[in-house]
Amino acid sequence: MTGRRLKRFLGLRRDGGSAWRGGIEHLLPGRISGWVVASVQLYEVRLMVGPHLIARSEINQPRPDVCETLQWQGDPGFALTLPGELPQLDWSQSARLLALSADGNTKLELGLLQQRPQTAERLKTLLQSEALGLDGHFDGLQQGALQGWAGRRGQAQPTEIWLQASGLEPWAVLCDQWREGMQDMGLPERCGFRVEPQELPGGWCGQKVWCSFDRAGQFRLPGAGALQLAAVDAGLIRAAAPLMHPASGSPYAATIADAPQELKQSWRALEQFRQFLDGFEAQINRAEALQSRQTELATTQPMRKRDQLLRLLGGGR
């Protein structure tokens, strides 16, 4: 957070006689991060649902921007890692993020810096999301493709995230590409993703796109934010070929309208590969026809007088 934005959130609060400032900056499926400073020494943050402890983390992350703005010494940041699964909970009870002193005598309830009244609701939505426990990063446009990574700690199978654009159906992206250094973070090696703009339907041309952990788009991947795709005349994007029946060649998109997105993408890939093979076969047929025509002309065309004379003189072909 920049110094200018930070200053907007430095309103003084008092809980139980303790003056404090701070709150939640990022609410993501895999982690909750932010900062807090107080007139008493704070030790850790705890995520609670009613009396149940969900996760805890020490307050020990460097935040030079906060320290510079507040003239504060120490490491007031926190990064709370969220689990991928939760026990049975009573969701009628409140979800809260508490900052505690080492002796437990001071408990401060932290809220979202920008939407504090919505904190309890947003926490509960996050904890009930199927994306809970996912971590990731959107690198942006790299080498002509949208790239990044996403995965869940301890999960071997690839994760699915979603490419989003306003007014368009979300596009499922499978994170199954090798990514260096992921095992050091407790994530699977194959958690990277790469989306070629050419793979997207024509309606995505020129759209502003971003990546989210969930299909509804409530939880965005941190990183590059929203990016503008090139328009169709830039030559980077073309409409995907219509899905065709492999035997009859008739369109059958309506038949698979309710199929899973991953299956639809597989069909698209197979159809595009079939069209590539058809085009390659057509090129071979044209080359063979041209070669046959050249051979036919060579055997049927009368020999020119110049060629006959060269042959008689021993210099012919």
Secondary structure, 3 states (H helix, E strand, C coil): CCHHHHHHCCCCEEECCEEEEEEEEEECCCEEEEEEEECCCEEEEEEEECCEEEEEEECCECCHHHHHHHCCCCCCEEEEECCCCCCCCCCCCCEEEEEEECCCCCEEEECECCCHHHHHHHHHHHHCCCCCCEEEEEEEEECCEEEEEEEECCCCCCEEEEEEECCCCCEEEEECEECCCCHHHCCCCEEEEEECHHHCCHHHCCCEEEEECCCCCCCECCECCCEECCCHHHCCCCCCCCCECCCCCCECHHHHCCCCHHHHHHHHHHHHHHHHHHHHHHHHHHHHHHHHHHHHHHHHCCCCHHHHHHHHCCCCC
